[in-house]
Amino acid sequence: MEVVNVAKRKITSLKKELGRDISIKEMNKALVKGFQKALNVKLVED
């Protein structure tokens, strides 16, 4: 199917982009850091 082939070329993953596996913990830390920086806020656990 052409749609599937187009999607395969356009969709990526963290593993593909980083060239390695990434843990959920590492991903969460990176997301928090990115949101804090982008929004100029400090996120805290409740």
mmCIF file of the N, C-alpha and C atoms, coordinates in Angstrom:
data_MODEL
# 
_entry.id   MODEL 
# 
loop_
_atom_site.group_PDB 
_atom_site.id 
_atom_site.type_symbol 
_atom_site.label_atom_id 
_atom_site.label_alt_id 
_atom_site.label_comp_id 
_atom_site.label_asym_id 
_atom_site.label_entity_id 
_atom_site.label_seq_id 
_atom_site.pdbx_PDB_ins_code 
_atom_site.Cartn_x 
_atom_site.Cartn_y 
_atom_site.Cartn_z 
_atom_site.occupancy 
_atom_site.B_iso_or_equiv 
_atom_site.pdbx_formal_charge 
_atom_site.auth_seq_id 
_atom_site.auth_comp_id 
_atom_site.auth_asym_id 
_atom_site.auth_atom_id 
_atom_site.pdbx_PDB_model_num 
ATOM 1   N N  . MET A 1 1  ? 0.826  -1.186 0.000  1.00 0.00 ? 1  MET A N  1 
ATOM 2   C CA . MET A 1 1  ? 0.000  0.000  0.000  1.00 0.00 ? 1  MET A CA 1 
ATOM 3   C C  . MET A 1 1  ? 0.867  1.245  0.000  1.00 0.00 ? 1  MET A C  1 
ATOM 4   N N  . GLU A 1 2  ? 0.542  2.187  -0.826 1.00 0.00 ? 2  GLU A N  1 
ATOM 5   C CA . GLU A 1 2  ? 1.319  3.427  -0.923 1.00 0.00 ? 2  GLU A CA 1 
ATOM 6   C C  . GLU A 1 2  ? 1.267  4.237  0.375  1.00 0.00 ? 2  GLU A C  1 
ATOM 7   N N  . VAL A 1 3  ? 0.102  4.282  1.010  1.00 0.00 ? 3  VAL A N  1 
ATOM 8   C CA . VAL A 1 3  ? -0.042 5.054  2.250  1.00 0.00 ? 3  VAL A CA 1 
ATOM 9   C C  . VAL A 1 3  ? 0.903  4.534  3.317  1.00 0.00 ? 3  VAL A C  1 
ATOM 10  N N  . VAL A 1 4  ? 1.029  3.236  3.425  1.00 0.00 ? 4  VAL A N  1 
ATOM 11  C CA . VAL A 1 4  ? 1.917  2.633  4.416  1.00 0.00 ? 4  VAL A CA 1 
ATOM 12  C C  . VAL A 1 4  ? 3.366  2.982  4.114  1.00 0.00 ? 4  VAL A C  1 
ATOM 13  N N  . ASN A 1 5  ? 3.755  2.941  2.867  1.00 0.00 ? 5  ASN A N  1 
ATOM 14  C CA . ASN A 1 5  ? 5.127  3.280  2.497  1.00 0.00 ? 5  ASN A CA 1 
ATOM 15  C C  . ASN A 1 5  ? 5.440  4.743  2.784  1.00 0.00 ? 5  ASN A C  1 
ATOM 16  N N  . VAL A 1 6  ? 4.500  5.628  2.515  1.00 0.00 ? 6  VAL A N  1 
ATOM 17  C CA . VAL A 1 6  ? 4.695  7.052  2.811  1.00 0.00 ? 6  VAL A CA 1 
ATOM 18  C C  . VAL A 1 6  ? 4.834  7.239  4.322  1.00 0.00 ? 6  VAL A C  1 
ATOM 19  N N  . ALA A 1 7  ? 3.982  6.601  5.102  1.00 0.00 ? 7  ALA A N  1 
ATOM 20  C CA . ALA A 1 7  ? 4.033  6.715  6.560  1.00 0.00 ? 7  ALA A CA 1 
ATOM 21  C C  . ALA A 1 7  ? 5.372  6.212  7.097  1.00 0.00 ? 7  ALA A C  1 
ATOM 22  N N  . LYS A 1 8  ? 5.863  5.100  6.588  1.00 0.00 ? 8  LYS A N  1 
ATOM 23  C CA . LYS A 1 8  ? 7.138  4.559  7.052  1.00 0.00 ? 8  LYS A CA 1 
ATOM 24  C C  . LYS A 1 8  ? 8.285  5.526  6.821  1.00 0.00 ? 8  LYS A C  1 
ATOM 25  N N  . ARG A 1 9  ? 8.222  6.304  5.767  1.00 0.00 ? 9  ARG A N  1 
ATOM 26  C CA . ARG A 1 9  ? 9.289  7.274  5.481  1.00 0.00 ? 9  ARG A CA 1 
ATOM 27  C C  . ARG A 1 9  ? 9.170  8.518  6.351  1.00 0.00 ? 9  ARG A C  1 
ATOM 28  N N  . LYS A 1 10 ? 7.964  8.828  6.834  1.00 0.00 ? 10 LYS A N  1 
ATOM 29  C CA . LYS A 1 10 ? 7.748  10.071 7.578  1.00 0.00 ? 10 LYS A CA 1 
ATOM 30  C C  . LYS A 1 10 ? 7.718  9.895  9.087  1.00 0.00 ? 10 LYS A C  1 
ATOM 31  N N  . ILE A 1 11 ? 7.419  8.700  9.560  1.00 0.00 ? 11 ILE A N  1 
ATOM 32  C CA . ILE A 1 11 ? 7.318  8.448  10.996 1.00 0.00 ? 11 ILE A CA 1 
ATOM 33  C C  . ILE A 1 11 ? 8.673  7.975  11.515 1.00 0.00 ? 11 ILE A C  1 
ATOM 34  N N  . THR A 1 12 ? 9.040  8.462  12.693 1.00 0.00 ? 12 THR A N  1 
ATOM 35  C CA . THR A 1 12 ? 10.316 8.073  13.285 1.00 0.00 ? 12 THR A CA 1 
ATOM 36  C C  . THR A 1 12 ? 10.102 7.661  14.736 1.00 0.00 ? 12 THR A C  1 
ATOM 37  N N  . SER A 1 13 ? 11.153 7.393  15.432 1.00 0.00 ? 13 SER A N  1 
ATOM 38  C CA . SER A 1 13 ? 11.095 7.026  16.846 1.00 0.00 ? 13 SER A CA 1 
ATOM 39  C C  . SER A 1 13 ? 12.308 7.615  17.552 1.00 0.00 ? 13 SER A C  1 
ATOM 40  N N  . LEU A 1 14 ? 12.225 7.658  18.869 1.00 0.00 ? 14 LEU A N  1 
ATOM 41  C CA . LEU A 1 14 ? 13.380 8.141  19.629 1.00 0.00 ? 14 LEU A CA 1 
ATOM 42  C C  . LEU A 1 14 ? 14.586 7.238  19.401 1.00 0.00 ? 14 LEU A C  1 
ATOM 43  N N  . LYS A 1 15 ? 14.352 5.930  19.357 1.00 0.00 ? 15 LYS A N  1 
ATOM 44  C CA . LYS A 1 15 ? 15.454 4.993  19.134 1.00 0.00 ? 15 LYS A CA 1 
ATOM 45  C C  . LYS A 1 15 ? 16.146 5.276  17.801 1.00 0.00 ? 15 LYS A C  1 
ATOM 46  N N  . LYS A 1 16 ? 15.353 5.512  16.776 1.00 0.00 ? 16 LYS A N  1 
ATOM 47  C CA . LYS A 1 16 ? 15.923 5.783  15.454 1.00 0.00 ? 16 LYS A CA 1 
ATOM 48  C C  . LYS A 1 16 ? 16.682 7.111  15.447 1.00 0.00 ? 16 LYS A C  1 
ATOM 49  N N  . GLU A 1 17 ? 16.113 8.128  16.055 1.00 0.00 ? 17 GLU A N  1 
ATOM 50  C CA . GLU A 1 17 ? 16.750 9.450  16.052 1.00 0.00 ? 17 GLU A CA 1 
ATOM 51  C C  . GLU A 1 17 ? 18.002 9.497  16.913 1.00 0.00 ? 17 GLU A C  1 
ATOM 52  N N  . LEU A 1 18 ? 17.982 8.798  18.055 1.00 0.00 ? 18 LEU A N  1 
ATOM 53  C CA . LEU A 1 18 ? 19.123 8.820  18.969 1.00 0.00 ? 18 LEU A CA 1 
ATOM 54  C C  . LEU A 1 18 ? 20.146 7.734  18.660 1.00 0.00 ? 18 LEU A C  1 
ATOM 55  N N  . GLY A 1 19 ? 19.724 6.738  17.914 1.00 0.00 ? 19 GLY A N  1 
ATOM 56  C CA . GLY A 1 19 ? 20.624 5.633  17.609 1.00 0.00 ? 19 GLY A CA 1 
ATOM 57  C C  . GLY A 1 19 ? 20.830 4.687  18.772 1.00 0.00 ? 19 GLY A C  1 
ATOM 58  N N  . ARG A 1 20 ? 19.911 4.718  19.728 1.00 0.00 ? 20 ARG A N  1 
ATOM 59  C CA . ARG A 1 20 ? 20.011 3.843  20.905 1.00 0.00 ? 20 ARG A CA 1 
ATOM 60  C C  . ARG A 1 20 ? 18.655 3.775  21.587 1.00 0.00 ? 20 ARG A C  1 
ATOM 61  N N  . ASP A 1 21 ? 18.510 2.788  22.464 1.00 0.00 ? 21 ASP A N  1 
ATOM 62  C CA . ASP A 1 21 ? 17.300 2.689  23.277 1.00 0.00 ? 21 ASP A CA 1 
ATOM 63  C C  . ASP A 1 21 ? 17.308 3.778  24.336 1.00 0.00 ? 21 ASP A C  1 
ATOM 64  N N  . ILE A 1 22 ? 16.134 4.165  24.765 1.00 0.00 ? 22 ILE A N  1 
ATOM 65  C CA . ILE A 1 22 ? 16.004 5.172  25.818 1.00 0.00 ? 22 ILE A CA 1 
ATOM 66  C C  . ILE A 1 22 ? 14.993 4.658  26.836 1.00 0.00 ? 22 ILE A C  1 
ATOM 67  N N  . SER A 1 23 ? 15.315 4.811  28.109 1.00 0.00 ? 23 SER A N  1 
ATOM 68  C CA . SER A 1 23 ? 14.412 4.334  29.155 1.00 0.00 ? 23 SER A CA 1 
ATOM 69  C C  . SER A 1 23 ? 13.275 5.342  29.360 1.00 0.00 ? 23 SER A C  1 
ATOM 70  N N  . ILE A 1 24 ? 12.205 4.866  29.947 1.00 0.00 ? 24 ILE A N  1 
ATOM 71  C CA . ILE A 1 24 ? 11.075 5.743  30.260 1.00 0.00 ? 24 ILE A CA 1 
ATOM 72  C C  . ILE A 1 24 ? 11.528 6.848  31.217 1.00 0.00 ? 24 ILE A C  1 
ATOM 73  N N  . LYS A 1 25 ? 12.366 6.488  32.183 1.00 0.00 ? 25 LYS A N  1 
ATOM 74  C CA . LYS A 1 25 ? 12.867 7.469  33.153 1.00 0.00 ? 25 LYS A CA 1 
ATOM 75  C C  . LYS A 1 25 ? 13.668 8.570  32.451 1.00 0.00 ? 25 LYS A C  1 
ATOM 76  N N  . GLU A 1 26 ? 14.539 8.181  31.526 1.00 0.00 ? 26 GLU A N  1 
ATOM 77  C CA . GLU A 1 26 ? 15.340 9.156  30.791 1.00 0.00 ? 26 GLU A CA 1 
ATOM 78  C C  . GLU A 1 26 ? 14.450 10.053 29.933 1.00 0.00 ? 26 GLU A C  1 
ATOM 79  N N  . MET A 1 27 ? 13.438 9.451  29.306 1.00 0.00 ? 27 MET A N  1 
ATOM 80  C CA . MET A 1 27 ? 12.510 10.215 28.482 1.00 0.00 ? 27 MET A CA 1 
ATOM 81  C C  . MET A 1 27 ? 11.736 11.220 29.334 1.00 0.00 ? 27 MET A C  1 
ATOM 82  N N  . ASN A 1 28 ? 11.246 10.780 30.487 1.00 0.00 ? 28 ASN A N  1 
ATOM 83  C CA . ASN A 1 28 ? 10.496 11.679 31.368 1.00 0.00 ? 28 ASN A CA 1 
ATOM 84  C C  . ASN A 1 28 ? 11.348 12.863 31.816 1.00 0.00 ? 28 ASN A C  1 
ATOM 85  N N  . LYS A 1 29 ? 12.595 12.596 32.179 1.00 0.00 ? 29 LYS A N  1 
ATOM 86  C CA . LYS A 1 29 ? 13.486 13.670 32.620 1.00 0.00 ? 29 LYS A CA 1 
ATOM 87  C C  . LYS A 1 29 ? 13.719 14.683 31.493 1.00 0.00 ? 29 LYS A C  1 
ATOM 88  N N  . ALA A 1 30 ? 13.891 14.184 30.277 1.00 0.00 ? 30 ALA A N  1 
ATOM 89  C CA . ALA A 1 30 ? 14.118 15.071 29.135 1.00 0.00 ? 30 ALA A CA 1 
ATOM 90  C C  . ALA A 1 30 ? 12.877 15.907 28.833 1.00 0.00 ? 30 ALA A C  1 
ATOM 91  N N  . LEU A 1 31 ? 11.701 15.297 28.928 1.00 0.00 ? 31 LEU A N  1 
ATOM 92  C CA . LEU A 1 31 ? 10.457 16.035 28.689 1.00 0.00 ? 31 LEU A CA 1 
ATOM 93  C C  . LEU A 1 31 ? 10.261 17.141 29.725 1.00 0.00 ? 31 LEU A C  1 
ATOM 94  N N  . VAL A 1 32 ? 10.475 16.810 30.995 1.00 0.00 ? 32 VAL A N  1 
ATOM 95  C CA . VAL A 1 32 ? 10.338 17.809 32.055 1.00 0.00 ? 32 VAL A CA 1 
ATOM 96  C C  . VAL A 1 32 ? 11.313 18.961 31.826 1.00 0.00 ? 32 VAL A C  1 
ATOM 97  N N  . LYS A 1 33 ? 12.550 18.640 31.550 1.00 0.00 ? 33 LYS A N  1 
ATOM 98  C CA . LYS A 1 33 ? 13.571 19.671 31.308 1.00 0.00 ? 33 LYS A CA 1 
ATOM 99  C C  . LYS A 1 33 ? 13.184 20.554 30.126 1.00 0.00 ? 33 LYS A C  1 
ATOM 100 N N  . GLY A 1 34 ? 12.694 19.933 29.055 1.00 0.00 ? 34 GLY A N  1 
ATOM 101 C CA . GLY A 1 34 ? 12.294 20.688 27.867 1.00 0.00 ? 34 GLY A CA 1 
ATOM 102 C C  . GLY A 1 34 ? 11.119 21.605 28.130 1.00 0.00 ? 34 GLY A C  1 
ATOM 103 N N  . PHE A 1 35 ? 10.090 21.108 28.834 1.00 0.00 ? 35 PHE A N  1 
ATOM 104 C CA . PHE A 1 35 ? 8.939  21.943 29.165 1.00 0.00 ? 35 PHE A CA 1 
ATOM 105 C C  . PHE A 1 35 ? 9.346  23.099 30.077 1.00 0.00 ? 35 PHE A C  1 
ATOM 106 N N  . GLN A 1 36 ? 10.196 22.814 31.064 1.00 0.00 ? 36 GLN A N  1 
ATOM 107 C CA . GLN A 1 36 ? 10.654 23.868 31.971 1.00 0.00 ? 36 GLN A CA 1 
ATOM 108 C C  . GLN A 1 36 ? 11.377 24.970 31.202 1.00 0.00 ? 36 GLN A C  1 
ATOM 109 N N  . LYS A 1 37 ? 12.230 24.569 30.301 1.00 0.00 ? 37 LYS A N  1 
ATOM 110 C CA . LYS A 1 37 ? 12.995 25.542 29.520 1.00 0.00 ? 37 LYS A CA 1 
ATOM 111 C C  . LYS A 1 37 ? 12.089 26.325 28.568 1.00 0.00 ? 37 LYS A C  1 
ATOM 112 N N  . ALA A 1 38 ? 11.219 25.625 27.870 1.00 0.00 ? 38 ALA A N  1 
ATOM 113 C CA . ALA A 1 38 ? 10.357 26.280 26.875 1.00 0.00 ? 38 ALA A CA 1 
ATOM 114 C C  . ALA A 1 38 ? 9.349  27.224 27.526 1.00 0.00 ? 38 ALA A C  1 
ATOM 115 N N  . LEU A 1 39 ? 8.837  26.834 28.696 1.00 0.00 ? 39 LEU A N  1 
ATOM 116 C CA . LEU A 1 39 ? 7.805  27.630 29.340 1.00 0.00 ? 39 LEU A CA 1 
ATOM 117 C C  . LEU A 1 39 ? 8.343  28.530 30.452 1.00 0.00 ? 39 LEU A C  1 
ATOM 118 N N  . ASN A 1 40 ? 9.650  28.436 30.697 1.00 0.00 ? 40 ASN A N  1 
ATOM 119 C CA . ASN A 1 40 ? 10.295 29.217 31.754 1.00 0.00 ? 40 ASN A CA 1 
ATOM 120 C C  . ASN A 1 40 ? 9.575  29.038 33.092 1.00 0.00 ? 40 ASN A C  1 
ATOM 121 N N  . VAL A 1 41 ? 9.375  27.760 33.454 1.00 0.00 ? 41 VAL A N  1 
ATOM 122 C CA . VAL A 1 41 ? 8.724  27.419 34.703 1.00 0.00 ? 41 VAL A CA 1 
ATOM 123 C C  . VAL A 1 41 ? 9.516  26.311 35.385 1.00 0.00 ? 41 VAL A C  1 
ATOM 124 N N  . LYS A 1 42 ? 9.197  26.085 36.649 1.00 0.00 ? 42 LYS A N  1 
ATOM 125 C CA . LYS A 1 42 ? 9.793  24.968 37.397 1.00 0.00 ? 42 LYS A CA 1 
ATOM 126 C C  . LYS A 1 42 ? 8.670  24.004 37.715 1.00 0.00 ? 42 LYS A C  1 
ATOM 127 N N  . LEU A 1 43 ? 8.728  22.791 37.187 1.00 0.00 ? 43 LEU A N  1 
ATOM 128 C CA . LEU A 1 43 ? 7.727  21.776 37.466 1.00 0.00 ? 43 LEU A CA 1 
ATOM 129 C C  . LEU A 1 43 ? 8.121  21.026 38.731 1.00 0.00 ? 43 LEU A C  1 
ATOM 130 N N  . VAL A 1 44 ? 7.158  20.761 39.589 1.00 0.00 ? 44 VAL A N  1 
ATOM 131 C CA . VAL A 1 44 ? 7.423  20.025 40.827 1.00 0.00 ? 44 VAL A CA 1 
ATOM 132 C C  . VAL A 1 44 ? 6.454  18.861 40.934 1.00 0.00 ? 44 VAL A C  1 
ATOM 133 N N  . GLU A 1 45 ? 6.906  17.798 41.582 1.00 0.00 ? 45 GLU A N  1 
ATOM 134 C CA . GLU A 1 45 ? 6.039  16.641 41.824 1.00 0.00 ? 45 GLU A CA 1 
ATOM 135 C C  . GLU A 1 45 ? 5.086  16.964 42.950 1.00 0.00 ? 45 GLU A C  1 
ATOM 136 N N  . ASP A 1 46 ? 3.894  16.423 42.849 1.00 0.00 ? 46 ASP A N  1 
ATOM 137 C CA . ASP A 1 46 ? 2.887  16.660 43.891 1.00 0.00 ? 46 ASP A CA 1 
ATOM 138 C C  . ASP A 1 46 ? 2.778  15.459 44.778 1.00 0.00 ? 46 ASP A C  1 
# 
